């Protein structure tokens, strides 16, 4: 594994796992009043675009990270809409 690939996977891992505790907490507490729907929708759009870009250039760190981030963000947005 090259250094650049190792850095890519590390960044992908760290940037992805930070959203998982938020998604779990939101569904566990059903408290979304402090979350901005607009901000989370914008971030969801961002990770979807990064996922598409990663797929277009076949960059696995980007694909994996943004697939997981998209899943977490969809979960957070769904919770925000459900638990208004």
C-alpha positions in Angstrom: 0.0 0.0 0.0 1.3 3.4 -1.0 1.6 6.3 1.5 -1.1 8.3 -0.4 -3.5 5.3 -0.3 -2.9 4.8 3.4 -3.5 8.5 4.0 -6.7 8.3 1.9 -8.0 5.3 3.9 -7.2 6.9 7.2 -8.9 10.2 6.2 -11.9 8.2 4.9 -12.1 6.2 8.2 -11.9 9.2 10.5 -14.2 11.4 8.4 -16.8 8.6 8.3 -16.9 7.3 11.8 -17.6 10.7 13.3 -21.2 10.6 11.9 -22.1 7.1 13.2 -22.3 8.1 16.9 -24.5 11.1 15.9 -26.9 8.8 13.9 -27.1 6.3 16.7 -27.7 9.0 19.3 -30.4 10.7 17.3 -32.3 7.4 16.8 -31.8 6.4 20.4 -32.9 9.7 22.0 -35.3 10.8 19.2 -34.1 14.3 19.9 -33.3 16.3 16.7 -34.3 19.8 17.8 -30.7 21.0 17.8 -30.0 19.6 14.3 -30.3 21.8 11.3 -32.2 20.1 8.5 -30.8 22.4 5.9 -27.2 21.8 7.0 -27.7 18.1 7.1 -29.3 18.0 3.7 -26.4 20.1 2.3 -23.9 17.7 3.8 -25.9 14.7 2.5 -25.7 16.2 -1.0 -22.0 16.8 -0.5 -21.2 13.2 0.4 -23.4 11.9 -2.4 -21.5 14.0 -4.9 -18.2 12.8 -3.4 -19.5 9.2 -3.7 -20.4 9.8 -7.4 -17.0 11.3 -8.0 -15.3 8.4 -6.3 -17.2 6.0 -8.4 -16.3 7.9 -11.6 -12.6 7.8 -10.9 -12.7 4.4 -9.1 -11.1 5.7 -5.9 -11.9 3.1 -3.2 -11.2 5.3 -0.1 -13.6 7.9 -1.5 -16.2 5.3 -2.4 -16.2 3.5 0.9 -16.1 6.6 3.0 -18.8 8.4 1.2 -21.0 5.3 1.0 -20.9 4.9 4.8 -21.3 8.7 5.3 -24.3 8.7 2.9 -25.9 6.0 4.9 -25.3 7.8 8.2 -26.5 11.1 6.8 -29.7 9.5 5.3 -30.3 8.1 8.8 -29.8 11.5 10.5 -32.0 13.3 7.9 -34.7 10.6 8.2 -34.7 10.9 12.0 -34.9 14.7 11.7 -37.9 14.4 9.5 -39.6 11.7 11.6 -39.0 13.2 15.0 -39.7 16.8 14.3 
